[in-house]
Amino acid sequence: MKDAIVNRFLKYVKIDTQSNEDANTIPSTQTQLEFAQMLCEELKEIGLEEVELDENGYIMATIPSNINHNVPVIGFISHIDTSPDMSGKNVKPLIHQKYNGNKLLLNQKGNINLSPLEFPALYSYIGKDLITTDGTTLLGADNKAGVAEIISAAEFMINHPDIKHGKIRIAFTPDEEIGRGADHFDIRKFGADFAYTMDGGEIGQLEFENFNAASAKITIQGRNVHPGTAKNKMVNSMLIATELNGMLPLHEVPSHTEGYEGFYHLVKIDGDVEYTTMQYIIRDHNKEKFDHKKDLLIKIIDHLNIKYGSNTVKLIMMDQYYNMREKIEPVMHIIELAQEAMKALSITPKISPIRGGTDGARLSFKGLPTPNIFTGGHNYHGRYEFIPIQSMVKATEVIVKIAELNAGK
């Protein structure tokens, strides 16, 4: 199993499948569709049934039941795109055998190191085999690891009919990284009673809570005149932008928050005296606090418009997804099933809130309860991404064990 997982993963990460938020196509990049077509052929080759790729880039397939009694249909889901936060072209993965606890040189030319002093999680993997980037791109373990693990688990179950399981559905979605992964997911066609996204981080993670999320796009109209004659005439939109940002709670930003603490995150700012644009994301696990954060931003903008003139500052704010906890709590047996599977494999479950979102959050609200399970990776979306091979193997074993335990229910 180990070799199959590693070989798949190394092949997949070398294929550029970054999504593009500015594109209007579905999926947002042609490379995702090409990757999906390749995966479909692979699924057929290893013996899956009902392999389908729709026009939007969604793959669905079936591992048929090998038992003669009815059990719930389980789904396993991962996304095929990688983050646009950093280049996913020309990924050159490196394997570091039996990590010794020292810093890893990723790129001698750029003197790029992966150090446990900066990333202490590395100390947990001394003696393990790590896959990293060469420091010039992201690795793409988010979520090529999930794809490799699901397909490897499917192949293992098909090749080992002694492992009893009910019907299993698998799906791969495009554009998760830009928030569109569940947009065209056909719950009825998928036909699962519940599912798991394989899209988590370190070994043992099991997540059924995530942020409530909103985006905020702000435009500020200034007025530019010659600075030598600007008194009582100039309106500097950039200064209004800094004033707006300064009115938000100082420590409610990603670099000062953890656990259940929410934040405002200034993602992008671009401007000059005449015109400035700002983009924020707003996050909180608690619905009341989430609503309060949005209300505060609205009040700040209302105040600035009173101060500088009507329509100086304009806001477009949209909710993106919600905390799936309320949809999972009525079916907590699916969390208990995943915990039981992990414990059977000597993995300590680590239940914690997701400081982000997954396809599973939106799918849960569409009617398919879908908590999230680890894939094993760390430091997603950047040059310091790494994943222990042994963690990928364990994630694959968890998929198999869940299927096996479900058959005995």
NORWO-V595635 format. One record per helix or strand of 3 or more residues. SS is the DSSP state (a for helix, b for strand). FROM is the first residue (numbers start at 1). LEN is the number of residues. If there is no record, write none. Layout:
ss = [SS:SS]
from = [FROM:FROM]
len = [LEN:LEN]
This chain:
ss = [a:a:b:b:b:b:b:b:a:b:a:b:a:a:b:b:b:a:a:a:b:b:a:b:a:a:a:b:b:a]
from = [2:30:49:59:74:94:104:112:120:130:141:168:176:187:194:205:212:227:237:254:263:275:287:313:325:333:359:370:386:389]
len = [12:16:5:5:6:3:4:3:6:3:19:6:3:4:7:3:10:3:11:3:9:10:22:9:7:12:8:5:3:19]
